[in-house]
């Protein structure tokens, strides 16, 4: 039997209730704290687990890769997304480059202005 979460619009009490699929939407639900007859349903975010391969395939979408040479901001967003997908800290040099790309600075300008990046 599914569990549904509610919050009372009257007293802000949060509670769970077990309802069958048939009962949901047809059986009246009231707050167990104050008896208010119209609590609000709480919908929690859903996470979908994907394999590393699925995540990398999604990032390698040709439409997402189109124009990266001409658009530093898109390149920066893609690099940040890749870092988040990997779940690893890429270091301060990486963050510096991505921040500059997202502000629209070209890779060539970044290399000229900060030649010591990546020399650790």
N, C-alpha and C positions, 0 to 999 in steps of 0.2 A: 504494500500500500504506500503510495507516495506521501512524502512530507511536504507541506506547504508552509511557508513563513509569512507572517502578517505583522503589521504594526498598527496599533490603535490610533486613529486620528484624534481621539479625545484625550487619552492619558499617555500616549507614546509608548505603551507597554508592547514589547515584542514577544511573540509567541509562535509556536509551531502547532500544526494540527495535521492529523492523518486523515486523508480522504481518498476514497476510491476514485478512479477516473470518472465514473458515472456520477458520483456525489459532487465533484468539483464543478462549481458554477450553478448547481441547482440546490445544494444544501446550504441553508443560511449559516453564516459564521459570525460569531460575536466575540468581543474581547472578554477573556476570562477574568481580567482585572476589574473592569468597570461595567462590563455588559454592553458597551456601545455596539450597535448592530452593523456597522459598516467599516470594518478594519481595512487597511490598505495592504494588498499583496506585495511582498518584497520579492523581487526577481534578482537573483544573484548572477553575476557574470559566469559564463561557462568557458572553461579552458579546453582546448583541443590539443592533445599531444600529437606531435609530428616527429618523424624520424629526422636525423640530420640530413639525410639525402633529400627528403621532401622539402626541408627548409632551404637547402642550397638550390634545388631545382626552381623553387619559387623566386629566389633572388636572381637566378640566371635567365629569367624571362627576357627574351629579345626586346620586347617593348620597353622594359625597364632599362635596358642597357643602351638603347638607341640614343644617340646624341650626348653621351657622357663626355666625349672629347670636347664638345662645344659648350657644355653647361657645368661649371664647377659646383654650383649649388646642388644639382641633382647627384653629381658624383659624391659630394660630401654626405648627402642624406643616405645614399646607398652604402657608403663606407660605414656610417654610424649604424645602419640597420644590420650590416654584416657583423659588426662588433657585438651588437646586442644578441643576435642569433647565436653567436659563438659562446656568449656568456662569460667572456674573459676580459680582464682589464688589458687593453692594448698599450698602455703606457701614456705618459704625458706628451711625447712627440706625436703620437697618433692623434690624440685629442687636439693638439695645437693645429695640426694640418687639417683635420676635419672641421674645426671651428672656422678656420680661414676659408676653406672651400665653401662652407655653408653661407659665408658672408659674401661670396661671389669672387673671391680672389683666385686667379688661375694657378695651376700647379707650377708653371714656370716662374710666376711672380713670387710664389712661396719659396721656391728653391733659391731664387736670387736674394730675397730678403732674410732668409734664415738658413744659410748654407750649412750650419752645424747640426740641423735636424737629422736624426738617424745615424749619427756618428758615435753613439755610445758604445 
